[in-house]
Amino acid sequence: MSDVKTFRGRSLDELLPQIREDLGPEAIVLRRREGLAGGVGGFFQRPYVEVEARGPLPSDAAPEVRNDGATAEGLRTPIVKALVEQASPFADALARADEVMTATAGLYGPQPNAAALDEVAPRADDARLEPPRADEVARVEAPAPPDIIAAPTLPDRPKAAEAAEQRLVASGLSAGLAADVVGEAVAHGLPFAQPRALKKLVRTALARRMPALADLGPDRRVIAVAGAGGSGKTALIARLAAAYAAADHEVVVVALDSRDGGCAAAVELEPLGVSVIAATDAAQATRRLRHREPLVTLVDTPALGAGAARDAAKLAPALRALGCTEVHLALPATISAAAADELAAALAPLGLTHLALTHADETARPGAPVELAIRTRRPLSYVAARDEVVPADPAALAAQLLP
């Protein structure tokens, strides 16, 4: 029929308003089919309902029916076929329905030819006729339901997976990240290793997610270190300057708007041959740096906490004027996830490029700063303890979080 339309949606209740809108309140549902669609590899498929419907034909368009016997016989077969199709929840059951109809064709006498059906089809009230008698329908064997193909099941997680996940959470990672990392190790690591190697696989999966310093090259670096009071940013700068000076590289430290005018840093670093320049602003620092091109320039910024977003916005132009190519946020290893997020958001106007882990000797569980680096894709640059600083090593940090 030319006015038959097909509608597809998640449920029949969802489709009925659309059918009424398109075909009118007197629309007739001819067929309904259910199935699954979408997904990846057989997983995550969603159910759908497909409905064929048509609007009523005007009464004056119905041709005269000249063969009452053929009409009666022709009406019965489509109705029975429609009942069988509606009893078939999946598309592949329709073929079985056709077989049933062929086997039971003798119930209703000779089947009508195409011409008889063409004469009967245009009647406006044909789909609203009374259904076949119960004794007739009872003799029609309904098709067997299709075989249900079970979705593939993933292998059971080893007991060590739960222990590894709990340890990562105890080390400061969120439950979501811990579950994701362990799940990756189980799904994509264990097929290539023995179960006893699970802990190593989890460390590897975690280390792969940690961004770290890369492609520094031999060029000059201008590094600003920002952080809250007591975050260890000044100690980090002193350890970095001492390390470069010990390797006979020229290093300059700029104490920008420092409360003590850089005196504390000068006392520690000048005996090592590191120049400490105190400046109240970027212009003064630039004048004092004139004609000097050290390999590394370290800029110690004023202490800025989580409530200093406006001060950070004011400081940002000074760092740009000094040509800072890197802005490292000093995060104590003991900081909580919420506090780390709050501080990073407040100092975002500075254009943070890296995260530096400070006070690393005060805890063995620096999960919160590590997760912030993973989530924001900001590389971990250095790990600073009381007396030393080293470039961040993702493998070493993963082993610390999951010993």
N, C-alpha and C positions, 0 to 999 in steps of 0.2 A: 504493500500500500504506500502511495507516495507521501502520505502525511505522517508516517511512522517516524518517530524520533527516538534516539538513544540518549539516555542520561546516565552519568556515572558520578558517584559520590561515596562518602564514608558510610552512609546509612540511608534507609528508605525515608526516615523522617526528614533528613536533610534534603532529599530530592523532591518530595511531594510539593513544597511551595514553588519550586522552579518549574515542575511539570504543569501545575495549575496556571502559572504566569504565562508559560509558552503556549499551552494548548487549551486553556480555559478550564473552568470548574467541572465541566462534564467530560474531562479527559479520561481515557480508558487505558488502564495498565494491561499490556498484553503479555509481558514476560519480565521476570526478574532473575538475575544471576548474581552469585556471590563468588568471590575469589580473593587471591592475594596478589599484590603487585609491589614493584620497587625493591629496595634492599640491595645488599652487596653480598655476593657469594651465598645466597640463600638465607642470610640473616637480615633482621630488621624489616621484614616485609610487613606491609600494612593491608588490612582487609578493605575491600571495596564492594559496593553494590552497583550493578548495572541494570537499568530498567529500560524496556522498550514500551513506549506509550504512543497513543494517537488521539487526536481530537474527534468529536462526533461529526459525522457527515450530515449536511442538511437533508431534511426528509424529502424534499422535492428532487434530490439528486439520485434517489434509489430507483433503479430500473424495475420494471415489472418482472416478477418471478413466475416463470411459466411451467416449471417442473417441481411440484410440491414434494414429490418423493425424493428427487435429487437434492432439493434444498435441505430437507430433514437430515438426510444421510451426510451431506456436506457439512452441516453445522456440528454434528456430533463429533466428527473426527478432529477438527481443529480444537474444540474445547477439551477433548480428552488429551490431545497432544499438549495443550497449554498446561493442563493439570500436571502432566508428567514432567514437563520442563520446569514448572515451579517447584516440583519436589526434588529437582536436581540442584544441589548447592554449588556444584562446580561445573565448569564448561565441558570437561571431558566426559561428564555423565550424559550429555545430550546424545552422544552416539548410542549409548545403551538404551536411551529412551526411544530412539528411532527403531532399534531392534525389537523392543517390546511392542511398539505400535504395529510393526510388520507381522509379528507373531500373533497378535490379537485382532488382526484386520477382519477376521470372520465374524466377530461379535456383532458388527453393525451392518453386515451385508456387503455388497459390492461397493468399492470405493468410488467416489464421484470423479468424473474426468475433469480436466482443467477448465473446460468451458462452463461446466456446472458451477465450479468454485468461483469463476469470474463473475457469474451472474449473482451469486449469493453474497460475495464479499462486500459490495458497496452498500448494503443495507445498514442504516444508522443504528439499529438496535441489535445487531447480530451478537456483539460481545456481551450483551446483558441478558441473553436468553438463560433459561433455567439450566443448571448443570445436568449431566446424565443422572439417571436413577442410581441409587446407592447399590442395588444389586448388580448393575452393569459395571460401575466403577470398581466394585469389589473384585470382579473377575480379571481386572487389569493388574498384572503383577508389576509393582513399582520397581525401578532399577535399583540394584544394590549400590550403597554409598561407595564412592571411590576410596581406594586405599590411601590412608594418610601417611605421607612420607615424613618421618621424624627429622627435625633439624639436627645437624651434626652437633655433637656435644664436645666441649673442650675438656682436655684431661684435667683430672683433679689436681688442685694445687698441693704441692708437698707441704708437710707440716712446717718445714723451715721457712716457707714464705710468710706465714703468719708472724713468726718470731722476728723476721727481718723487717716486716712492716711496722710492728710495734716498736722496734728499736729506733727506726728512723723517726717515728713520731716523738719518741722520748728525746731524740737529739734535736728537736726543734722544727722539723718539717711538718707541714700540715698533713692531715690524714688523707686528703685527696691526692697530693703529690706523692706521698709514700705509697699509696695503693697503685697509682699509675706506674711508678718506677718498678715496683715489684711485679706488677702484671706484665710489664714489658719484658722483664728478665725471664719470667716463666714462659710466656708465649713465644718469644723470639730468641731466647738464649738457651733454654734447656734442650731444645731439639738438637743442639750441637754440643752438648756437654752432659756430664753425669749429674745426677741430683745433688751430690755432695758439693758441687761447685756453685750452688745457687748463690751463696753470699758474695762470691767473687763476681758473678754475673750481675747482681744488683748493684754492686759498687761501680761496675763498668757502665751500666745503664745510667746511673746517677751522674757519673763523671762526664758522660757524653752531653748531658744537658747543661753543664756549667760553662758559660762563656768565660774566656780568660784572655789575658794580654796576647796580642799576636801582631806580627808585621810592624814592629817598631822601626826597623831600619836604622841606619847610622846617623840620621839627621838630628838636629837640635830638638830638644823637647822643652816646652814651657808648661809646667804642671802646677795647677792650683789644687790645694787640698782644703775642703770645707767640712764643717761638722759642728756639732754642739759642744758646749763647754764640757771638758772632761772626756771627750770622745777619743783622745789620743792623737789628734791630727798633728799637733806640733811635734810630738815625739816621733811620729811617722816620718815627718819631714827631716828631722835630725838624723834618723837612722838611714834614710835614703841618701842624704847628703854625705854622711860618713862613708857609706858603701862606695859611692862614685869617687869620692876623694881618695879612698884607699887604693882605687884602681888608676890613680893619676889622671882623672878627668877633671876638667874645670867645672866647678859647681858654684852657683850663686843662690842665696836664699833671700827672698824679699819678704820682710815682715810688714804686711800691709795693714795700716791702722791698728797696730798691735798696742795693747795696753802698756806693756813694759818697753816699747820701742825696740823690741828684738833683743833685749839684753840677755835673756836666758839662752836663747839660741846662739848668740855671739860667744858667750862664755864657753859653751860646749863645742862649737864648730870652728871658731877662728884658730884654735891651736892645731886643727887638722888642715888648715889652709883653705877653709871655706869662707867666702865673704858673705857677711850678713848686712843687708841694706834695709834700713828702716825708712818707711815712707807713709805719709798720711793719705795719699791718694795715688792714682795711676800716673798722673802727670809728673809728680815728684819722683816716683820710682823710675819712670822712663828716662828722666834727665840723669839720674844717678847710674843707670845702666848703660849710658851712652858709650859707644866705642867698645863695648864688651859683648862677646859672643860666646858665652859658656855652652858646653854641651848640654847641660841640664840647668834650668832655672826653676826653682821651687818657690811657689807663692803661698805663704801662710796667711790665711784669711781670718777676719774676726770671727769669734764664736757665734754661730747662728743656730738656734734651736727650732723646735717645731712651730713656735709661734712667731717666727721671724720671716714670714713670707715677704713682707714689704721691704725689709732690710735686704733680703736676698735679691729682690728686683733692683734695688738701688746699687748693689755691689756688682751686678752682672756687667754693666758697661765698663767698669774698671778692669775686669778680667779680660774683656775683649780688647781693650786698649793696650793691655800688656801682652797681647798676642798669645794668650793661653790656648794651647791646642788640646789640653786635657783638663778636666775638672773631676777630681776624685772625691767621693763622699766617704768620709771616715765613719765606719759603723763598728761599734764595739761588738765583740763576739757574744756578749751577754745580752744584747738588746732583744726585746720581744718583737714578734712579727708586727703587731699593731703599731708599736713605737717606730719601728723601721719604716713602715709604710707612711706614717705621719710625717716623719722627718724628710723622707725623700720627696714627698709631695710639696712640703714647704720650701725646700731648696731647689725645686725644679727650675725656677727662673734662671739659675746659674748655668743651666745647660749641662747637667751632670752627664759625664761620659763613662765613668768607671765607679766601682765600689771597692773600697779598701777595708780589709778586716783588721781591726785593731784589738788590743787587749786579748790576743789569741791565747795567752797563757793562763787566762782566768777561767776558762771553761773548755771542756772537750766536746761541747754540743752546740756549735754555732749554726744551727739549722736555719734560723730566721734570716740572717743576712744572706746565706747561700740561696735560699728560696727566692728572696727578693731579686737577686742577680738573675736567677733562672727566669722568673716571671717577667722582668722588665728588659731582659736581654742586654743588660749592662755588664760588661766584662768585670770579673774579679781581678783586681790588679795586684795587690800586695797583701801579705799576711804579716802583721807586725806583733811581736811580743815585747817583753820588757827590754831586752837587750839586743834584739835582732829583727831584721825584716827580710823576707824572701818573696820572690814572685809567687803568686797564687798558683798552686798545682791542683787541678781538679781531682786527680787520682788520689792524692794525699788527703784532700778534704773529704772525699767519699769514704776513704778508709777510716777517717776520724769519726764520721757520722755513723758508720756501720763497722765497728772493730771486729 
